[in-house]
Amino acid sequence: MNWEQFSVKDEGECRLQQLEGGDTQLACYAMGHLLTGRQRVFSGYQIVITLAGREIVAQSQGYSESFRPVLRECNRLVAAQGLRLLVAGNAPKYSESPMSGGAGYGYVEGVSKALKIMSECP
């Protein structure tokens, strides 16, 4: 019996760019918490990107206060398919506060409000 469950906290669209040629395309994403056990205990974060009918599933391993480790795993998985995620969490000046990271938000220098880690890169 598989006790792991995915609790979606946010859904939307994200943009991906082909490494060869630079063409971009939209994909759907869902991000949230992985829960395990009968009591549904938090066990990590997950991001699922749906692109052309296939799913790219990235999960964090172990406890973290942020979605950043699972975004790094997601970047690795999309790069293996010749793509790059164009999201705020990959911006060079992206940062998080101790309270925003676990909620999936962060800040980019020059933008006055918090952005979702998976929102389009400004």
N, C-alpha and C positions, 0 to 999 in steps of 0.2 A: 504494500500500500504506500503510495506517495503522499507524504504529508505536506509537501511544499505547495504554497499558493502564492499567486501574484495579485497584489492589491494595487490597482491602478490609481495613481494620485493626480496624473495629468496626461492629457492627450493633445495632439496637434499635428502640425506639419513642420517638417524640417527640409532644408535644402542640402543636396549632395552634389558634389562636383566630380566629374571624371578626371582622373589623374592624367590620362592621355586625351588631349584635345580640349579639355576645360569646359565641356558642355555641362550644364546643370540640370537637375531634375528634382521634383518634389517627392517626398515620401511621407508616410504617416508614422508617427511615433506614439508610444505609450511608455510612461515611466512611473515607477512606484516602488513599493516595498515587497520584498520576499518575506513570506511568513511561513513558519514551519511548526509542526506538532499539532496536537489536538487543541492546545490553548492558543494557537496562532501567534507564536512568539516571533518578533522581528529577527530576521537572519541575514539581511542585506538589502541591497538595492538592485533594481533591474531596469533596463531600457530595451524596448523592442521596437525595431524599425521595420516597417512593412514596405517593400519596394518591389513593384512588378509581380505581386503575388507571392513573394518569398519573404520570410522573416529572418532578420538578423537579431539574435538575442544575446545581450551582454549582461552578465551578472557580476556583482562585486563579491569578493571572497572575504569573509570575516567582517568584523564590525568596523564601521566608519561613520563619521559625523557628516559626510558629504556624498553627493552624487559624482564627484570628480573621479574616483577610482573606477566606477562603472563606465563613465564617459571615456576614460583611457582605453578600457577593454573594447568598448564600442568602436573607437577610432581604429584599433588594431584589426577588428573584424571587417570593417568597411574598407580599410586599406587593402586587405587581402583580396577584395573584389574589385580593386582598381578605382576606389572612390575615396572622397574626403568629405567629412561633415563640415558644413559651413554654419556653425552654431556659436552662440555667445560664449559658451563654456570653453571653446577652443581659441578665443581671442587672446592675444599675448598679454593684454592688460586686464584680463578677467580675474576677479578676486571675490572672496566670500567672507562674510562675518561668521562668527561662531553660531549665530542663530539662523542665518540664511541658507547655509550649505545643505543642511538636512532637509530643508523645505524645497530644494531644487532651484534656488535663486542665487544670484550674485550680482556683481557690479563691474561695469566696464568704464574705464577712465573716459571722461567726456560725456557720459550719459547720466542724466540726473536722477534716474530711478532704477530700482532693481529690475533685472531681467531674468527670465527663466533660463536655465542652463542650456535648454534645447531651442531657445528662440533664435531667429535669424541674426547672424552676426552683424552688428552695426558698422 
